[in-house]
Amino acid sequence: MRFQIEHRTAYHYAGTASESFMEARLTPVTDDRQRLISRRLQVDPVCNIHAYTDYFGNHVETFSIVHRHQELILTSTSVVETVPLEVPRAAVDITVAEAQQLYRADKLKLFEYVATSGAIERTTELEELSRSFFPPGMPLGQALLELNGWISQRLTYQPGSTQIDTPVTTVLRTGAGVCQDFAQLLIALLRPSQIPARYVTGYIETDAQRDAASGSGEQHLIGASESHAWVEAYLPGGFWWPLDPTNRTLAGERHVKVAAGRDYHDCTPTRGVFKGTTSDQLKASVSMRRT
């Protein structure tokens, strides 16, 4: 599938900002499941944009505006082509115990994705719940899919029910959240069983398409109008398996990956600081259509 994506982010200041400093992770990746065909970032007011690759391999753009302005608008336009997901059967058919042994042999490379991080806490409750999903003799792929489905059933997708810093344990207790919460709860239940997992941000085509000839339709997917989040679990052999607990599915052709990290803090789409006024209002929107 080929998509044209426009991600618009607008900051409107309460007064006049004298300076703004910003970094953005808005560039879709090129990997074995998708290809970035074109990309452009426009910033208003116009300024110089600098780019670098961060520690986790994400493309980052930074810029500063050092004169007075009342609003800051970023428009990121991309064309991306996605391909069907091909899963290595041997990696998902291996048992949990066998997989954990292979993970231990590669623990230095994978350490950051099994350790706690800023938004992924570890508690006795989470550890006990994690063990219940990963008995040693169960096939790894089956265990991952069952946990992915359990989170989809356990939580209700409810915009506004959580904040950006709501703890995973609170989400588990209240049973409501958004895609960020679904993803971070899944990670919090994978890592205590020593299964490496990373947080992914990107876009999702939520509107179902219908084949007029056959009458068959696609699944309607749940996601935010600004961006979506899911999880990649590491399979023995080096394959990152994308799981979308919000939709109880694998991330496939209708998902476009932008960035990944230990949790939300490592791949926030935009963040920055400004001087000269007290507050700002953020509005973000995403248009994603097939071409």
C-alpha positions as CSV (number, residue, x, y, z in Angstrom):
1,M,0.0,0.0,0.0
2,R,1.1,3.5,-0.7
3,F,0.1,6.4,1.6
4,Q,0.5,10.2,1.5
5,I,0.6,11.5,5.1
6,E,0.4,15.1,6.3
7,H,1.1,15.7,10.0
8,R,0.4,19.3,11.0
9,T,1.4,20.6,14.5
10,A,0.5,24.2,15.5
11,Y,1.6,25.9,18.7
12,H,-0.3,29.1,19.5
13,Y,1.2,31.2,22.3
14,A,-0.8,33.1,24.9
15,G,1.4,36.1,24.2
16,T,4.5,36.6,22.1
17,A,7.3,34.1,22.3
18,S,10.8,35.7,22.1
19,E,12.6,32.3,21.3
20,S,11.6,28.7,20.6
21,F,13.7,25.6,20.5
22,M,12.2,22.4,19.0
23,E,13.0,18.9,18.0
24,A,10.8,16.6,15.9
25,R,10.7,12.9,15.2
26,L,8.3,12.9,12.3
27,T,10.1,11.1,9.5
28,P,8.8,7.6,8.7
29,V,11.5,4.9,8.6
30,T,12.7,2.7,5.8
31,D,12.9,-1.0,6.9
32,D,11.8,-4.5,5.9
33,R,8.1,-3.6,6.1
34,Q,8.0,-0.1,4.6
35,R,9.9,2.3,2.3
36,L,10.0,6.1,2.6
37,I,9.6,7.5,-0.9
38,S,9.6,11.3,-0.2
39,R,9.5,13.6,2.8
40,R,9.4,17.3,3.4
41,L,9.2,19.4,6.6
42,Q,8.0,23.0,6.5
43,V,8.3,25.3,9.5
44,D,6.6,28.7,9.9
45,P,8.2,31.0,10.8
46,V,10.9,29.9,8.3
47,C,14.2,28.8,9.9
48,N,17.2,26.6,9.4
49,I,16.6,22.9,10.1
50,H,19.3,20.6,11.3
51,A,19.1,16.8,11.3
52,Y,20.7,13.9,13.1
53,T,20.1,10.3,14.0
54,D,19.6,9.7,17.7
55,Y,20.8,6.8,19.9
56,F,17.8,4.6,19.0
57,G,18.2,5.2,15.3
58,N,15.4,7.7,14.9
59,H,15.7,10.6,12.4
60,V,15.5,13.8,14.4
61,E,15.1,17.4,13.1
62,T,16.0,20.4,15.3
63,F,15.6,24.1,14.8
64,S,15.4,27.3,16.8
65,I,13.5,30.6,16.2
66,V,15.3,33.5,17.8
67,H,12.9,36.3,17.0
68,R,9.5,37.2,18.3
69,H,6.5,35.1,17.0
70,Q,3.0,34.3,18.1
71,E,2.6,30.9,16.6
72,L,4.8,28.0,15.4
73,I,3.5,25.6,12.7
74,L,5.2,22.4,11.5
75,T,3.9,20.6,8.5
76,S,5.4,17.2,7.7
77,T,4.5,15.6,4.4
78,S,5.5,12.0,3.5
79,V,4.8,9.4,0.9
80,V,5.4,5.8,2.2
81,E,4.9,2.4,0.7
82,T,4.2,-0.6,3.0
83,V,4.4,-4.3,2.3
84,P,2.8,-7.4,4.0
85,L,4.3,-8.7,7.2
86,E,6.3,-11.9,6.8
87,V,6.9,-13.6,10.2
88,P,9.7,-16.2,10.6
89,R,7.9,-19.3,11.8
90,A,10.8,-20.7,13.7
91,A,11.1,-17.6,15.8
92,V,7.4,-17.7,16.9
93,D,7.2,-21.5,17.3
94,I,10.2,-21.6,19.8
95,T,9.2,-22.1,23.4
96,V,9.3,-19.3,26.0
97,A,12.1,-21.0,27.9
98,E,14.2,-21.5,24.8
99,A,13.7,-17.9,23.8
100,Q,14.7,-16.6,27.2
101,Q,17.9,-18.6,27.0
102,L,18.8,-17.0,23.7
103,Y,17.9,-13.5,25.0
104,R,20.4,-14.1,27.9
105,A,23.1,-14.9,25.4
106,D,22.5,-11.5,23.8
107,K,21.7,-9.5,26.9
108,L,24.2,-6.6,26.4
109,K,22.6,-5.7,23.0
110,L,19.0,-6.1,24.4
111,F,19.5,-4.7,27.9
112,E,17.7,-1.4,27.4
113,Y,14.6,-3.2,26.1
114,V,14.2,-5.5,29.2
115,A,15.2,-3.0,31.9
116,T,12.9,-0.4,33.5
117,S,12.7,3.0,31.9
118,G,11.2,6.3,32.7
119,A,7.6,5.4,31.9
120,I,7.8,1.6,32.3
121,E,7.8,0.8,36.0
122,R,8.2,-2.7,37.5
123,T,6.1,-3.9,40.4
124,T,5.4,-7.2,42.1
125,E,1.9,-7.1,40.6
126,L,3.3,-6.7,37.1
127,E,5.9,-9.4,37.5
128,E,3.4,-11.9,38.7
129,L,1.0,-11.1,35.9
130,S,3.8,-11.4,33.4
131,R,4.8,-14.8,34.5
132,S,1.2,-16.0,34.2
133,F,1.3,-15.3,30.5
134,F,4.7,-16.9,29.8
135,P,4.8,-20.5,31.0
136,P,8.2,-22.0,29.9
137,G,6.8,-24.6,27.6
138,M,4.4,-22.4,25.6
139,P,5.3,-21.3,22.1
140,L,6.6,-17.7,22.2
141,G,4.3,-16.5,19.4
142,Q,1.2,-17.9,21.0
143,A,2.0,-16.3,24.3
144,L,2.6,-12.9,22.7
145,L,-0.6,-13.0,20.8
146,E,-2.6,-14.1,23.9
147,L,-1.2,-11.2,26.0
148,N,-1.8,-8.7,23.1
149,G,-5.4,-9.9,23.0
150,W,-5.8,-9.8,26.8
151,I,-4.8,-6.1,27.0
152,S,-7.2,-5.3,24.2
153,Q,-10.0,-6.9,26.3
154,R,-8.8,-5.6,29.6
155,L,-8.6,-1.9,28.6
156,T,-11.2,0.4,27.1
157,Y,-10.0,2.9,24.6
158,Q,-11.1,6.2,26.1
159,P,-9.5,9.5,25.0
160,G,-9.0,11.9,27.8
161,S,-9.0,9.2,30.5
162,T,-5.2,9.5,31.1
163,Q,-2.4,12.0,31.0
164,I,0.9,11.7,29.2
165,D,2.6,10.7,32.5
166,T,-0.1,8.3,33.9
167,P,1.6,5.3,35.5
168,V,1.1,1.9,33.9
169,T,-0.3,0.5,37.2
170,T,-3.0,3.2,37.3
171,V,-4.0,2.3,33.7
172,L,-4.2,-1.4,34.8
173,R,-6.4,-0.5,37.8
174,T,-8.8,1.9,36.0
175,G,-9.0,-0.2,32.8
176,A,-9.0,2.8,30.4
177,G,-6.6,4.6,28.3
178,V,-5.3,5.5,24.9
179,C,-2.9,3.8,22.5
180,Q,0.1,5.0,24.5
181,D,-1.3,3.3,27.6
182,F,-2.1,0.1,25.8
183,A,1.4,0.0,24.4
184,Q,3.2,0.8,27.6
185,L,1.2,-1.8,29.6
186,L,2.2,-4.4,27.0
187,I,5.8,-3.5,27.4
188,A,5.5,-3.5,31.2
189,L,4.2,-7.1,31.0
190,L,6.9,-8.3,28.5
191,R,10.0,-7.1,30.2
192,P,9.6,-8.9,33.6
193,S,9.7,-12.2,31.6
194,Q,12.9,-11.0,29.9
195,I,11.3,-10.5,26.5
196,P,12.8,-7.4,24.9
197,A,10.2,-4.9,23.8
198,R,10.3,-1.4,22.4
199,Y,7.7,1.4,22.1
200,V,6.8,2.5,18.5
201,T,5.2,5.7,17.3
202,G,3.7,6.2,13.9
203,Y,0.5,6.5,11.9
204,I,-2.5,4.2,11.3
205,E,-5.2,4.1,8.7
206,T,-8.3,4.0,10.8
207,D,-11.0,4.1,8.1
208,A,-11.9,0.7,6.8
209,Q,-11.8,0.2,3.0
210,R,-14.3,-2.0,1.2
211,D,-13.7,-4.1,-1.9
212,A,-16.7,-3.2,-4.2
213,A,-16.3,-6.3,-6.3
214,S,-16.3,-8.9,-3.5
215,G,-18.1,-7.0,-0.9
216,S,-15.4,-7.8,1.7
217,G,-14.2,-5.1,4.0
218,E,-11.2,-4.4,6.1
219,Q,-11.2,-4.2,9.9
220,H,-11.9,-0.7,11.3
221,L,-8.9,0.2,13.4
222,I,-8.8,2.4,16.5
223,G,-6.3,5.2,16.7
224,A,-5.7,8.8,17.5
225,S,-6.1,11.5,14.8
226,E,-2.6,12.8,15.7
227,S,-0.5,9.6,15.9
228,H,-0.6,6.0,17.0
229,A,1.5,3.8,19.2
230,W,2.2,0.1,19.3
231,V,5.0,-2.3,20.4
232,E,7.7,-4.4,18.8
233,A,8.7,-7.6,20.7
234,Y,12.1,-9.0,19.8
235,L,12.1,-12.6,18.5
236,P,15.2,-14.8,18.5
237,G,17.1,-14.3,15.3
238,G,16.8,-10.5,15.2
239,F,13.2,-10.0,14.1
240,W,11.1,-7.3,15.8
241,W,7.5,-8.5,15.8
242,P,5.0,-5.5,15.8
243,L,2.0,-6.0,18.1
244,D,-0.9,-3.5,18.3
245,P,-2.8,-4.1,21.5
246,T,-5.2,-1.3,20.9
247,N,-6.6,-3.1,17.9
248,R,-5.8,-6.7,19.1
249,T,-3.8,-7.3,15.9
250,L,-0.3,-7.3,14.4
251,A,0.9,-4.0,13.0
252,G,0.6,-4.5,9.2
253,E,0.3,-2.6,5.9
254,R,-2.0,0.0,7.4
255,H,0.6,1.0,10.1
256,V,3.4,3.4,9.2
257,K,6.3,3.4,11.6
258,V,8.1,6.7,12.5
259,A,10.2,6.1,15.6
260,A,11.0,3.7,18.4
261,G,12.6,3.7,21.9
262,R,12.3,2.3,25.4
263,D,9.0,4.2,26.0
264,Y,7.1,7.3,24.9
265,H,9.8,9.7,26.1
266,D,12.3,8.4,23.6
267,C,10.2,9.0,20.5
268,T,7.9,11.9,21.3
269,P,6.8,13.4,17.9
270,T,7.6,17.0,18.9
271,R,8.9,18.6,22.0
272,G,10.7,21.8,22.9
273,V,10.8,25.0,25.0
274,F,9.9,28.6,24.4
275,K,10.6,31.9,26.2
276,G,8.8,35.2,26.6
277,T,5.2,34.1,27.3
278,T,3.5,31.9,29.9
279,S,1.7,29.2,28.0
280,D,0.8,27.8,24.6
281,Q,-2.0,25.8,23.0
282,L,-1.1,22.8,20.9
283,K,-3.2,21.5,18.0
284,A,-2.2,18.5,15.9
285,S,-3.8,16.7,13.0
286,V,-2.9,13.9,10.6
287,S,-4.3,13.2,7.2
288,M,-3.4,9.7,5.8
289,R,-4.8,8.6,2.5
290,R,-4.0,5.9,0.0
291,T,-2.5,6.9,-3.4
